[in-house]
Amino acid sequence: MMRAWRWSRTLASLLAFLLLCALVDLALVAEAGAASTGTTPRFVSLRADKVNVRVGPGVRYPIAWVFVRRELPVEVTAEFDLWRKIRDIDGAEGWVHASMLSGRRSAVVTGGVRALRRAPEVASAAVAQVESGVVVKLLRCAGAWCKVAAADIQGWTRRAHLWGVYPEERVR
C-alpha cells in the first residue's frame, strides 16, 4: 500500500512539473509572438543581456559572437524552425534562437548628437540631447518623426536619425 502511494505521489509530482514546464514554454512563445510573426524583414530587440549568435540555425553550429546588450535592435532577415537570422546595425549577420528575441521595439540613434524634442516638429523645444549609438525605446512613429524614450526622458526625433525602424513603417 505504501509503495503504491509513493509511486502515485511521484507520478503526480512529475506530471505537475511537466505541466509547469509546458506553461512556461507557452508563456515564452506568447511573449516572443511579435518576434516570430513570420514576416521578414522586420525589426525586433534582444531579450537578454547575453545572446549567442551562431553561424547556422542550431546549437550544433559554433558561436560566432555574443551580444551583451539587452534591448538592442536587430533585423530579422530569415527564419528556420525556431531560429532567426539577424543583422545588426553594423551589418553583421548570424543566427539566434527565437526565444532570445522580443517584439519590444527599440532603435539606435545615428549620425551624431540628436535633439529629442517636445513635439514632432523642428521648431519645438529640445528636452534632451542624445548621442549617436544610444539605444532608445521606440514608442511610436508616424510620418517623419518617432517618439522615443531614453532613460526617463521622452521626446521626438526624426525617423531618419534612427536605426531600427523602416522609412514607411507605422509603430504604435
Secondary structure, 3 states (H helix, E strand, C coil): CHHHHHHHHHHHHHHHHHHHHHHHHHHHHHHCHHHHCCCCCEEEEECCCCEEEECCCCCCCCEEEEECCCCCEEEEEEEECCEEEEECCCCCEEEEEHHHEECCCEEEECCCCEEEECCCCCCCCEEEEECCCCEEEEEEEECCEEEEEECCEEEEEEHHHEECCCCCCCEC
